[in-house]
Amino acid sequence: MERDSSFPAETADILSGDSDALAGVTVIICASCRDETGSDANPRAGEVLAQDTRQAAMADNVRVRTVECLGNCKRRLSAAILRDGCWSYVFGDLNIASGADLVTGAKLFAASTDGLIPWRGRPDSLKRGLVARIPPLDMLKD
């Protein structure tokens, strides 16, 4: 799969812990997202959320990466949770302290047997903030 070089991903993998189940899950944070005021202050709110997520992921085998834009600007702070061969999720309306919620979502996703993040147990911010659920390419129909 080709990667669009105009949106370079910064690698900031968190690979501590023993669980191989989480190895296929990645949390992607939009580092260029602004806060609700639209401030251009540095660091941007998205980068602050990324740092919060990295901190929350310290004890777990969750990859956390940043990207320059997820194109979800109307929903402000945005992130995605991906799992190899499964549905991908995009969330918006997050805040700079949503890192623990994203890690909880990643753990639920890793434990899922059907390739979906279960509704039960999902943090409220990931229920309200769901923007899109994208199927894996091999699930698409003609």
N, C-alpha and C positions, 0 to 999 in steps of 0.2 A: 504494500500500500504506500503510495507516495504521500509525502508530507508537504504541505504548502509552506515554502520557505519564508513567506511574508509574515507568518505567525510562528516564530521560533519558540519552541518549548524549552524552558529552563529546567534542567534536571536538578531536583532537590529530593532525591529518593530517601525515604525513611524505611530502612530495612532491618530494624531491630526486632527481636522477638523470635519465636520458634515456629509460628504457624505458617505452613506453606499455602494454606487455603487463601490467605490474604494476598499472596504474591501476584495473583492475576488481577487484582483490583487497583485502580489508580484514581486518585482524586485530583482533578485539574481545577485550579483557581484562576480566574481572570485577574491578573495583576494590575491591569490598567483601569479597573472599575473605580469610579468615584463614590463617595458617600452620598447620603441623601441631599446634602447641600450643593453637590456638584463641584466641590472644591478640587482644585488642581494641586493641592498641597502634596509634598513628598514626605514620607512614602504615601502612595495612594492607598485608599481604603482596601483595595483588592490585595495589595502586598501585605497589609496588616493582617487581613484574613488568612492569607497564605502562611504567615508566621504563626498565627494562632492554630492553624490546622497542623502544621509541622510539630508544634509543641504538644498538641493533643495526640498525635500519632507516634510520639517518642517510644512508647512501650509496645507498639504493635507493628506488624509487618505490612504497613500501608504505604504505598508510593504516593507522594505529594509532589505535584509539578505545577508550574505556572505557565500561562500563555498570555500573550499581549492583548488578545481580545476574543471574547466568546460571542460578540455581536448581540448581546442581550441588554443593551444599555438602558432601555426603558424600565427594566426590572432591577436596575442597580447591581449591587454585589452579586456576582454569579459564579457558579461552579458546576462541574460535571463529575459524575462518578461513572467510571467505565470498568467493565470486566471482560476479559478475553472471551469471545464467542457468545456473549450475552447482550441483552438490551443495554443501552447507554441512557443515562439520565442527565438532564440539564435542570439546574435550580437557579432561581433568582430571589430577589427580596431578602437576601441574607444580610447579616450584620457582621461587624469585625470580630465578634465573639462566637461565630457559628462553627468554628473549627471542630469542637467536640461533637457537634451534630453531624458534620460531614464524616468524621471518623466512625461514629456509630452507624451511619448509613452504609459505609464501606464494609463494616463488620457484618451487618445484616445481609448485605449483598454477597459477601464471600460465603456465608453459611447457607445461602439459598440453594435449593436443589432444582428450581425451575428457571433460573436465570433472571429472576425479577427481584427487586428490593421489596420485601413484604411490607404491607401497609401497617400491620400490627407491630408495634415496637419502633416504628419510624418516628424520629423526632418531629415535633410539630412544624418546625421551620422547613422540613423536607416534605411535609404534607402540603402546607400552604404554598410553598415556594416552587412546586413542580411546574416547569415550563414545558418540557417535552420528554418523551420516552422514545428512543430511536432504536429500531430493531437491528439485529446483526444482519449483515449483507446476505448471508446464506438463508435467511428466513424470508426474503422478499419473493413475491410472486409476480409472474408476468402480467 
